[in-house]
């Protein structure tokens, strides 16, 4: 698995040297066709890593998130909460960095029962923590610059979940599948060429973190992920 821990978030930060930054064609597959190939291949390389892949169109500049820093999967539940009038949900939170920390107070996977509103507050607090340490909000000097993805939350919240919270008296059934999935992606693939997605490069953003990971460990993790992508490249030739 892969991680990058530093004290700030930088717009173009990468743990990979620009001079040696690799790229992959992956058999010239489109982003949509590449996704299942990536998911299957990466899961086979490391069965314990949280390979929660996601594809973001990003206004024509596709982003494929590979290994979320933090992810949430929300399921319906019959669990009841005290002092809560709204419907609770089972929220499974996976923290990638906790897997790399020696601090036993931080668990890689936690399961909590909470309301939809409480979960929203958790997401807002999480995002604000990174906003405080982010340089991404600097205004662009070029009026023609297009907005682009640097890192952040990507996923979905099901319509039924929102509707159920807005109309608690309505009989809205939820399937046993996740009704919401979100991840904070600071590790992702982007097109190597601005006008084509036939070649991809790996971006590793440096994000504020409370864990102190050495550069050697970070570089080793980046190297491992690159080796996984190299192996897939050979398979798809």
C-alpha positions as CSV (number, residue, x, y, z in Angstrom):
1,X,0.0,0.0,0.0
2,X,1.0,3.6,-0.4
3,X,1.0,6.7,1.8
4,X,2.5,10.2,2.0
5,X,2.6,12.1,5.3
6,X,3.9,15.7,5.6
7,X,2.8,18.8,7.4
8,X,1.2,20.6,4.4
9,X,-0.8,19.9,1.4
10,X,0.8,21.1,-1.8
11,X,-0.9,21.6,-5.2
12,X,1.6,19.7,-7.2
13,X,3.4,17.8,-4.5
14,X,4.5,14.3,-5.4
15,X,6.7,11.7,-3.8
16,X,8.0,10.9,-7.3
17,X,10.8,12.8,-8.8
18,X,9.7,14.6,-12.0
19,X,12.9,13.5,-13.7
20,X,12.0,9.8,-13.1
21,X,8.2,9.9,-13.0
22,X,7.0,6.8,-14.7
23,X,4.0,6.5,-17.0
24,X,1.9,3.6,-18.2
25,X,-0.3,3.1,-21.2
26,X,-2.2,0.1,-19.8
27,X,-3.0,-1.3,-23.3
28,X,-4.5,2.1,-24.3
29,X,-7.6,1.2,-22.3
30,X,-10.1,4.0,-21.6
31,X,-10.5,4.9,-17.9
32,X,-13.8,3.0,-17.8
33,X,-12.2,-0.1,-19.2
34,X,-9.1,0.2,-17.1
35,X,-10.9,0.4,-13.8
36,X,-11.9,-3.3,-13.4
37,X,-8.5,-4.4,-14.6
38,X,-6.8,-2.2,-12.0
39,X,-9.1,-3.4,-9.2
40,X,-8.6,-7.0,-9.9
41,X,-4.8,-6.7,-10.3
42,X,-4.1,-4.5,-7.2
43,X,-6.4,-6.7,-5.0
44,X,-4.4,-9.7,-6.1
45,X,-1.1,-8.0,-5.2
46,X,-2.1,-7.0,-1.7
47,X,-5.3,-8.6,-0.3
48,X,-5.2,-6.5,2.9
49,X,-4.9,-3.0,1.4
50,X,-8.0,-0.9,1.1
51,X,-8.1,-0.8,-2.8
52,X,-11.3,1.3,-3.0
53,X,-10.8,2.5,-6.6
54,X,-12.8,5.4,-7.9
55,X,-13.0,7.2,-11.2
56,X,-13.7,10.9,-11.4
57,X,-14.3,12.6,-14.8
58,X,-12.8,15.8,-13.5
59,X,-14.1,18.0,-16.4
60,X,-12.4,15.8,-19.0
61,X,-9.2,15.3,-17.0
62,X,-9.9,11.8,-15.5
63,X,-8.7,10.9,-12.0
64,X,-8.5,7.3,-10.8
65,X,-8.2,7.2,-7.1
66,X,-6.2,4.1,-5.9
67,X,-5.8,3.9,-2.1
68,X,-7.8,6.4,0.0
69,X,-6.2,8.0,3.0
70,X,-9.4,7.6,4.9
71,X,-12.6,6.0,3.7
72,X,-16.2,5.6,4.9
73,X,-18.7,2.9,4.0
74,X,-22.3,3.5,5.3
75,X,-24.8,0.7,5.7
76,X,-28.4,0.7,7.0
77,X,-28.9,-1.0,10.4
78,X,-31.6,-1.8,12.9
79,X,-29.3,-0.6,15.7
80,X,-30.9,2.1,18.0
81,X,-29.2,5.1,19.5
82,X,-30.1,6.8,22.7
83,X,-30.9,10.5,22.5
84,X,-31.3,10.3,18.8
85,X,-34.6,10.8,16.9
86,X,-33.1,10.2,13.5
87,X,-32.3,6.8,11.9
88,X,-28.9,5.5,12.7
89,X,-26.5,3.9,10.3
90,X,-23.5,1.6,10.6
91,X,-20.4,3.6,9.5
92,X,-17.2,1.7,8.8
93,X,-14.2,3.9,8.7
94,X,-10.8,2.8,7.3
95,X,-7.7,4.8,8.0
96,X,-4.7,3.9,5.8
97,X,-2.2,5.7,8.0
98,X,-3.2,3.8,11.1
99,X,-1.9,0.7,9.4
100,X,1.5,2.3,9.3
101,X,1.5,3.8,12.8
102,X,2.9,2.2,15.9
103,X,0.4,4.1,18.0
104,X,-2.1,1.5,19.2
105,X,-4.7,4.3,19.9
106,X,-5.3,4.6,16.2
107,X,-7.2,1.7,14.7
108,X,-7.1,0.9,11.0
109,X,-10.8,0.0,10.9
110,X,-13.5,1.3,13.2
111,X,-17.3,0.6,13.2
112,X,-19.6,3.2,14.6
113,X,-23.4,3.6,14.7
114,X,-24.4,7.2,14.1
115,X,-27.1,9.3,12.5
116,X,-26.8,10.8,9.0
117,X,-26.4,14.3,10.5
118,X,-23.6,13.1,12.9
119,X,-21.8,11.5,10.0
120,X,-22.1,14.8,8.0
121,X,-20.5,16.6,10.9
122,X,-17.7,14.1,11.0
123,X,-17.0,14.7,7.3
124,X,-17.1,18.4,7.6
125,X,-14.7,18.4,10.6
126,X,-12.4,16.1,8.7
127,X,-12.4,18.3,5.6
128,X,-11.8,21.5,7.6
129,X,-8.8,19.9,9.3
130,X,-7.1,19.5,5.9
131,X,-8.3,22.9,4.6
132,X,-6.4,24.6,7.5
133,X,-3.2,23.0,6.2
134,X,-3.8,23.3,2.5
135,X,-2.3,25.6,0.0
136,X,-4.8,24.6,-2.7
137,X,-6.9,27.6,-2.2
138,X,-4.4,30.0,-3.5
139,X,-5.9,32.0,-6.4
140,X,-4.7,31.3,-9.9
141,X,-2.8,34.0,-11.7
142,X,-4.1,32.7,-15.0
143,X,-7.8,33.4,-15.7
144,X,-7.7,30.5,-18.3
145,X,-6.6,27.9,-15.8
146,X,-9.2,25.1,-15.4
147,X,-10.0,23.8,-11.9
148,X,-8.3,20.5,-11.3
149,X,-8.3,17.8,-8.7
150,X,-5.5,17.8,-6.2
151,X,-6.9,15.6,-3.4
152,X,-10.2,15.4,-1.5
153,X,-13.3,13.4,-0.9
154,X,-14.7,11.4,-3.8
155,X,-17.6,8.9,-3.7
156,X,-21.4,8.9,-3.5
157,X,-24.3,9.3,-1.1
158,X,-27.4,7.5,-2.2
159,X,-30.5,9.4,-2.9
160,X,-32.6,7.1,-0.7
161,X,-30.3,7.8,2.3
162,X,-30.8,11.6,1.9
163,X,-34.6,11.2,1.2
164,X,-35.0,9.0,4.3
165,X,-33.3,11.7,6.5
166,X,-35.4,14.5,5.0
167,X,-38.7,12.5,5.3
168,X,-38.3,10.2,8.3
169,X,-42.0,9.4,8.4
170,X,-41.9,8.0,4.8
171,X,-41.5,4.3,4.3
172,X,-38.3,4.4,2.4
173,X,-36.5,1.0,2.2
174,X,-32.7,0.8,2.0
175,X,-31.0,-2.2,0.5
176,X,-28.3,-4.1,2.4
177,X,-25.6,-2.7,0.1
178,X,-23.7,0.4,1.1
179,X,-25.9,3.5,0.9
180,X,-22.9,5.8,0.9
181,X,-19.2,5.4,0.1
182,X,-16.6,8.2,0.4
183,X,-12.8,8.3,0.3
184,X,-10.1,10.9,0.7
185,X,-7.8,10.3,-2.3
186,X,-4.3,11.7,-2.1
187,X,-2.9,8.9,-4.3
188,X,-4.2,8.7,-7.8
189,X,-3.6,8.3,-11.5
190,X,-3.9,11.2,-14.0
191,X,-3.4,11.4,-17.7
192,X,0.2,12.0,-18.7
193,X,-1.0,14.1,-21.6
194,X,-3.4,17.0,-21.3
195,X,-5.3,16.0,-24.4
196,X,-5.4,12.2,-24.0
197,X,-5.9,9.5,-21.3
198,X,-3.9,6.8,-23.2
199,X,-1.0,7.2,-20.8
200,X,-1.1,7.6,-17.0
201,X,1.1,9.0,-14.3
202,X,1.0,8.5,-10.5
203,X,0.4,11.5,-8.3
204,X,1.1,11.3,-4.5
205,X,0.0,14.5,-2.7
206,X,1.6,15.5,0.5
207,X,-1.1,15.9,3.1
208,X,-1.1,17.1,6.7
209,X,-1.0,14.1,9.1
210,X,-0.6,13.5,12.8
211,X,1.6,10.5,12.1
212,X,5.3,10.9,11.6
213,X,6.3,8.6,8.8
214,X,9.9,8.6,7.6
215,X,10.7,9.5,4.0
216,X,12.3,6.1,3.6
217,X,9.1,4.3,4.5
218,X,7.1,6.6,2.2
219,X,9.4,6.1,-0.7
220,X,9.4,2.3,-0.2
221,X,5.6,2.3,-0.3
222,X,5.6,4.4,-3.5
223,X,8.1,2.0,-5.1
224,X,5.9,-0.9,-4.2
225,X,2.9,0.6,-5.8
226,X,4.9,1.5,-8.9
227,X,6.0,-2.1,-9.2
228,X,2.3,-3.2,-9.1
229,X,1.5,-0.8,-11.9
230,X,4.5,-1.9,-13.9
231,X,3.3,-5.5,-13.6
232,X,-0.1,-4.6,-14.9
233,X,1.4,-2.7,-17.8
234,X,3.3,-5.9,-18.9
235,X,0.1,-7.9,-18.6
236,X,-1.9,-5.5,-20.8
237,X,0.7,-5.2,-23.6
